[in-house]
Amino acid sequence: MPKTTHRIGYARISTRDQNLDLQRDALQKAGCDKIYKDAISGTKSQRPGLDQALDNPREGLNDRGVGFVSLTDAIDTTTVSGRFSFNVIASLAQMERELMVERTPAGLQAAPEQGQVGGRKRIMTASWRHRTSGQPSPSCRPAPPPP
């Protein structure tokens, strides 16, 4: 019995001003019979179209004959060399992530010793907050009287 190939495509644009037509056409030309789309920034963790595209082929990808092909990045996990390249890249990404996790506590510990303060910079200083609330600031000196 011949194996049926089912191709799922995913297209994303960052802003509504952009157009999905070129991506959709390329995915259709590549043989995708189902295309999921998002018009959302890639930095957002919630991407409904991507979630739908990944919904079915989660576990046992190779056992189920599922592979990943990027039309623009020359990644194709349906071939031996493509799987190898993908695994090397994924391993490097995992190693870099684990190194960052290891280094973060050491950096947080060393920062105060180097005179660095964590957190974001204050937008309003204490004296400015007191001025806007009408309360005198204990750290502010009163202005000298006019001459």
C-alpha positions as CSV (number, residue, x, y, z in Angstrom):
1,M,0.0,0.0,0.0
2,P,1.6,3.4,-1.0
3,K,2.3,5.9,1.7
4,T,0.0,9.0,1.6
5,T,1.9,12.2,2.0
6,H,0.2,15.0,3.9
7,R,1.9,18.3,4.0
8,I,1.0,21.0,6.5
9,G,2.2,24.6,5.9
10,Y,2.6,27.5,8.3
11,A,2.9,31.1,7.2
12,R,3.3,34.2,9.4
13,I,3.5,37.9,8.9
14,S,4.5,40.4,11.7
15,T,2.0,43.1,10.9
16,R,-1.3,43.4,9.3
17,D,0.2,45.7,6.7
18,Q,2.2,42.8,5.3
19,N,0.7,40.2,2.9
20,L,0.6,36.4,3.3
21,D,0.0,35.8,-0.4
22,L,3.7,35.1,-1.4
23,Q,4.2,32.6,1.5
24,R,0.8,30.9,0.8
25,D,1.7,30.5,-2.9
26,A,5.2,29.1,-2.0
27,L,3.6,26.6,0.4
28,Q,1.0,25.5,-2.1
29,K,3.7,25.1,-4.8
30,A,5.6,22.9,-2.2
31,G,2.6,20.6,-2.0
32,C,1.0,21.7,1.3
33,D,-2.7,20.7,1.4
34,K,-3.4,22.5,4.7
35,I,-1.9,25.9,5.5
36,Y,-2.1,27.6,8.9
37,K,-1.5,31.4,9.2
38,D,-0.8,34.0,11.8
39,A,-0.5,37.8,11.5
40,I,1.4,38.3,14.8
41,S,4.9,39.1,15.9
42,G,7.4,36.2,16.1
43,T,8.2,37.3,19.6
44,K,4.7,36.5,20.9
45,S,4.5,33.2,22.6
46,Q,0.8,32.8,21.7
47,R,0.5,32.0,18.0
48,P,-2.8,30.2,17.3
49,G,-1.9,29.2,13.7
50,L,1.4,27.6,14.7
51,D,-0.4,25.8,17.6
52,Q,-2.9,24.4,15.2
53,A,-0.2,23.4,12.7
54,L,1.7,21.5,15.5
55,D,-1.4,20.1,17.2
56,N,-1.5,16.7,15.4
57,P,2.1,15.5,14.8
58,R,3.6,15.9,18.3
59,E,4.8,12.5,19.6
60,G,6.8,10.0,17.6
61,L,7.4,12.2,14.6
62,N,9.8,9.9,12.8
63,D,7.6,6.8,13.6
64,R,4.6,8.6,12.0
65,G,6.6,9.7,9.0
66,V,6.5,13.4,10.0
67,G,9.3,15.7,8.9
68,F,10.0,19.4,8.9
69,V,10.9,21.3,5.7
70,S,11.7,25.0,5.7
71,L,11.3,26.5,2.2
72,T,13.7,29.4,2.9
73,D,16.3,27.9,5.3
74,A,17.4,24.7,3.5
75,I,16.3,22.5,6.4
76,D,14.7,19.2,5.5
77,T,14.3,16.5,8.1
78,T,12.9,14.1,5.7
79,T,16.5,13.3,4.5
80,V,19.3,11.8,6.4
81,S,21.6,14.8,6.1
82,G,18.7,17.1,6.9
83,R,18.0,15.3,10.1
84,F,21.7,15.3,11.0
85,S,22.0,19.1,10.4
86,F,18.8,19.8,12.3
87,N,19.9,17.7,15.3
88,V,23.3,19.5,15.4
89,I,21.7,22.9,15.3
90,A,19.2,21.9,18.0
91,S,21.9,20.5,20.2
92,L,23.9,23.7,19.9
93,A,20.8,25.7,20.8
94,Q,20.1,23.5,23.8
95,M,23.8,23.8,25.0
96,E,23.7,27.6,24.7
97,R,20.4,27.8,26.7
98,E,21.8,25.6,29.5
99,L,25.0,27.7,29.6
100,M,22.9,30.8,30.0
101,V,21.0,29.2,32.9
102,E,24.3,28.2,34.6
103,R,25.8,31.7,34.1
104,T,22.8,33.7,35.3
105,P,23.1,33.1,39.1
106,A,26.8,33.8,39.0
107,G,26.2,37.1,37.2
108,L,23.4,38.1,39.6
109,Q,25.7,37.4,42.5
110,A,28.7,39.3,41.0
111,A,26.7,42.4,40.0
112,P,26.3,44.1,43.4
113,E,30.0,43.5,44.1
114,Q,30.7,45.5,40.9
115,G,28.4,48.3,41.9
116,Q,25.6,47.3,39.5
117,V,22.0,47.4,40.5
118,G,19.5,45.0,39.0
119,G,16.1,45.8,37.6
120,R,15.0,48.4,35.2
121,K,15.9,52.1,35.6
122,R,13.5,54.3,37.4
123,I,11.5,56.6,35.3
124,M,10.7,59.0,38.1
125,T,13.1,59.9,40.8
126,A,12.0,60.2,44.4
127,S,12.1,64.0,44.3
128,W,10.0,64.1,41.2
129,R,7.4,61.8,42.7
130,H,7.1,64.1,45.7
131,R,6.8,67.1,43.5
132,T,3.9,65.6,41.5
133,S,2.1,64.4,44.5
134,G,2.4,67.7,46.3
135,Q,4.3,66.2,49.2
136,P,7.7,67.7,50.0
137,S,10.6,65.4,49.4
138,P,12.9,64.8,52.4
139,S,15.9,64.7,50.0
140,C,15.0,67.9,48.2
141,R,16.2,71.3,49.5
142,P,13.7,74.1,49.3
143,A,14.5,76.6,46.5
144,P,16.2,79.8,47.6
145,P,13.9,82.8,47.9
146,P,13.9,85.1,44.9
147,P,16.3,88.2,45.2
